[in-house]
Amino acid sequence: MGLTLPSGLTIETGRLTLRLVSEADLPELLEINGDDETTRYLPYASWRGMADAQEWFDRALNRHAAGEAGQFVIVLRETGRVVGSCLLFHFDEPSRRAEIGYVLGRQHWGAGYMLEAGKALVDFAFGPAGLRRLEAEIDPRNTASSRLLERLGFVKEGLLRERWDNKGEVSDSGLYGLLRGDWQPSRAPLAPHS
Ligand SMILES: CC(C)(COP(=O)(O)OP(=O)(O)OC[C@H]1O[C@@H](n2cnc3c(N)ncnc32)[C@H](O)[C@@H]1OP(=O)(O)O)[C@@H](O)C(=O)NCCC(=O)NCCS
């Protein structure tokens, strides 16, 4: 038994809908992940075409099937467009812990979307998904990401020096944690999923 997510799972926030990724989302996700400024601190090279997008999608499906991860897209309801994505991954069932990750298209930065999506993802993780601890690992130079994590209530728990050699650059990792006991749900509990 892993992280089992019903295929129709959607989470609504004030402006956004989070739903599990589907193949039809790939062109919009390519626009987002094809931008070098957006992927600057992400642990992968910018996607260069639909083959990269498809490879990523196949990995996401495999991780869903294995119960290891849940990959969501973030849709701006006003336009119906995919503006970003977020995920729970490295799911560890005995410890009821997972890691979170997120990316937003550059033209949508700074509008509070990821804080809104992040709160909903954390509500889901500590509510229906039954998790107890969330983790995040970021490049400490990524101030937008560290600020976002702080706003979500994550605590910086450590710094691993020169952990990555990524895209020709060695970088440190800031490790963050959030416990269910520290989390104030941002709204009424979501219904448990079957
Ligand atoms: C990190 C990222 C998802 C933030 O998304 P966002 O929707 O722009 O963030 P929000 O608007 O919800 O802001 C959340 C907080 O971070 C702050 N913030 C956002 N961008 C910032 C920046 N460039 N510098 C400093 N603070 C920033 C906001 O001011 C807000 O804090 P506040 O409420 O105290 O003012 C977005 O910058 C992104 O996609 N970056 C590229 C991908 C990436 O690096 N992902 C993380 C990998 S670990």
The ligand as an SDF file (V2000), in Angstrom:
LIG
                    3D

 48 50  0  0  0  0  0  0  0  0999 V2000
    9.3260   29.3120   -5.6750 C   0  0  0  0  0  0  0  0  0  0  0  0
    8.0430   29.7020   -6.4230 C   0  0  0  0  0  0  0  0  0  0  0  0
    7.2090   28.4650   -6.6320 C   0  0  0  0  0  0  0  0  0  0  0  0
    7.2750   30.7350   -5.5780 C   0  0  0  0  0  0  0  0  0  0  0  0
    5.9740   30.8850   -6.1400 O   0  0  0  0  0  0  0  0  0  0  0  0
    5.1280   32.2590   -6.0250 P   0  0  0  0  0  0  0  0  0  0  0  0
    3.7160   31.9480   -6.3800 O   0  0  0  0  0  0  0  0  0  0  0  0
    5.8200   33.3120   -6.8030 O   0  0  0  0  0  0  0  0  0  0  0  0
    5.2260   32.5630   -4.4820 O   0  0  0  0  0  0  0  0  0  0  0  0
    4.1360   33.3950   -3.6950 P   0  0  0  0  0  0  0  0  0  0  0  0
    3.7360   34.5780   -4.5380 O   0  0  0  0  0  0  0  0  0  0  0  0
    3.0610   32.4820   -3.2070 O   0  0  0  0  0  0  0  0  0  0  0  0
    4.9970   33.9620   -2.4740 O   0  0  0  0  0  0  0  0  0  0  0  0
    5.2450   33.2390   -1.2920 C   0  0  0  0  0  0  0  0  0  0  0  0
    6.1640   34.1000   -0.4290 C   0  0  0  0  0  0  0  0  0  0  0  0
    7.4510   34.1620   -1.0560 O   0  0  0  0  0  0  0  0  0  0  0  0
    7.8030   35.5130   -1.3220 C   0  0  0  0  0  0  0  0  0  0  0  0
    8.5020   35.5520   -2.6020 N   0  0  0  0  0  0  0  0  0  0  0  0
    8.0530   35.1340   -3.8040 C   0  0  0  0  0  0  0  0  0  0  0  0
    8.9950   35.3420   -4.7490 N   0  0  0  0  0  0  0  0  0  0  0  0
   10.0450   35.9320   -4.1000 C   0  0  0  0  0  0  0  0  0  0  0  0
   11.3180   36.3710   -4.5250 C   0  0  0  0  0  0  0  0  0  0  0  0
   11.6990   36.2760   -5.8020 N   0  0  0  0  0  0  0  0  0  0  0  0
   12.1600   36.9010   -3.5930 N   0  0  0  0  0  0  0  0  0  0  0  0
   11.7950   36.9800   -2.3010 C   0  0  0  0  0  0  0  0  0  0  0  0
   10.5810   36.5660   -1.8210 N   0  0  0  0  0  0  0  0  0  0  0  0
    9.7330   36.0510   -2.7320 C   0  0  0  0  0  0  0  0  0  0  0  0
    6.4910   36.2450   -1.3940 C   0  0  0  0  0  0  0  0  0  0  0  0
    6.6550   37.6340   -1.1540 O   0  0  0  0  0  0  0  0  0  0  0  0
    5.7010   35.5450   -0.3110 C   0  0  0  0  0  0  0  0  0  0  0  0
    6.0920   35.9790    0.9750 O   0  0  0  0  0  0  0  0  0  0  0  0
    5.2490   37.1280    1.7250 P   0  0  0  0  0  0  0  0  0  0  0  0
    3.8200   36.6650    1.6980 O   0  0  0  0  0  0  0  0  0  0  0  0
    5.8410   37.1630    3.0740 O   0  0  0  0  0  0  0  0  0  0  0  0
    5.4390   38.3790    0.9320 O   0  0  0  0  0  0  0  0  0  0  0  0
    8.3630   30.3360   -7.7980 C   0  0  0  0  0  0  0  0  0  0  0  0
    9.2530   31.4120   -7.6090 O   0  0  0  0  0  0  0  0  0  0  0  0
    8.9750   29.3490   -8.7720 C   0  0  0  0  0  0  0  0  0  0  0  0
    8.2750   28.6020   -9.4330 O   0  0  0  0  0  0  0  0  0  0  0  0
   10.3080   29.3470   -8.9070 N   0  0  0  0  0  0  0  0  0  0  0  0
   10.9700   28.4740   -9.8670 C   0  0  0  0  0  0  0  0  0  0  0  0
   10.8690   27.0120   -9.5010 C   0  0  0  0  0  0  0  0  0  0  0  0
   11.5160   26.7130   -8.1800 C   0  0  0  0  0  0  0  0  0  0  0  0
   12.5800   27.2220   -7.8680 O   0  0  0  0  0  0  0  0  0  0  0  0
   10.8650   25.8490   -7.4130 N   0  0  0  0  0  0  0  0  0  0  0  0
   11.3290   25.4660   -6.1100 C   0  0  0  0  0  0  0  0  0  0  0  0
   12.3880   24.4700   -6.1930 C   0  0  0  0  0  0  0  0  0  0  0  0
   12.8180   23.9440   -4.5570 S   0  0  0  0  0  0  0  0  0  0  0  0
  1  2  1  0
  2  3  1  0
  2  4  1  0
  2 36  1  0
  4  5  1  0
  5  6  1  0
  6  7  2  0
  6  8  1  0
  6  9  1  0
  9 10  1  0
 10 11  2  0
 10 12  1  0
 10 13  1  0
 13 14  1  0
 14 15  1  0
 15 16  1  0
 15 30  1  0
 16 17  1  0
 17 18  1  0
 17 28  1  0
 18 19  1  0
 18 27  1  0
 19 20  2  0
 20 21  1  0
 21 22  1  0
 21 27  2  0
 22 23  1  0
 22 24  2  0
 24 25  1  0
 25 26  2  0
 26 27  1  0
 28 29  1  0
 28 30  1  0
 30 31  1  0
 31 32  1  0
 32 33  2  0
 32 34  1  0
 32 35  1  0
 36 37  1  0
 36 38  1  0
 38 39  2  0
 38 40  1  0
 40 41  1  0
 41 42  1  0
 42 43  1  0
 43 44  2  0
 43 45  1  0
 45 46  1  0
 46 47  1  0
 47 48  1  0
M  END
$$$$
